[in-house]
Amino acid sequence: MLISGESGTGKELVARALHFRGTMASRPFVAVDCGSLVPTLIESELFGYEKGAFTGALRSKQGLLQSADTGTIFLDEVGELPLEMQAKLLRFLQEKEVRPVGSNQKVKVDVRIMAATNRDLDTEYQKGTFRKDLYFRLNVVTISLPPLRERRSDIPILAAWFLDRLAPGREVQVSGNAMKAMLAYDWPGNVRELENCLERAVALGDQRIIEVNDLPPSIARAELQAETLDAQEFSGTDLEDIERATIERVFSQVKGDKARAGKMLGISRATLYRKLKRYNIGAREEPPQSTTLQ
């Protein structure tokens, strides 16, 4: 399985969800950041080594592939592996055996491989920087994660989830202006940047409502920039489409609970009713008794 997407889109979260919500949930899940492995030690990390195999090998050590036996190994940024290591990984996929460094014995390993990359491996193998045979071996099932800027309607839902985790039991909300800025921002760091932004806001804010000035300056400026952008670049229609999709997504997520939807969107219940009516979202109901704006 190959999970592709920009850095910070949540590729490891997807891999963990697939593992822990499937039939292998009780079995090992081992995550490996291929980009952080020292090139000269990649083989010994993945396949293990015997005592005395190299200087400093004072005892035998089981490799990460063997540690994940009967479970899942997640190879993050698999495109960072050198070609020599790609060949050895391909051999493992074909034979389901590992041979620790310094050993003549092979050990059978039954493991599911999930790989992730922020590179275009289709282009990489055509350039010769990634093995074509390994690419097709990994690319049996592909999950492509779009960047956060292409799924802005996820932002309120993700924000609510992160805030519940960052400030459990405090019911921290996002103000309407702050949510507007977050929806207008392009999030080059994707979901990871959103989480870091909210962690900062919770730490610096009043623990009740996140305002625009609690956000990093680059995100706080996004609201003003959205209002002054050229019409061809970010038109009123674009904003309406984003707003409609966002409200629909949140409204569906909370199963029609208008109070919760309003909190997640950072708007009053009366404002939410007006927008539901405007976009013809949800069942038609009588408006709330109080129409006082918050």
Order of alpha helices (4+ residues) and beta strands (2+ residues): beta-alpha-beta-alpha-beta-beta-alpha-beta-alpha-beta-beta-beta-alpha-alpha-beta-alpha-beta-alpha-alpha-beta-alpha-alpha-alpha-alpha
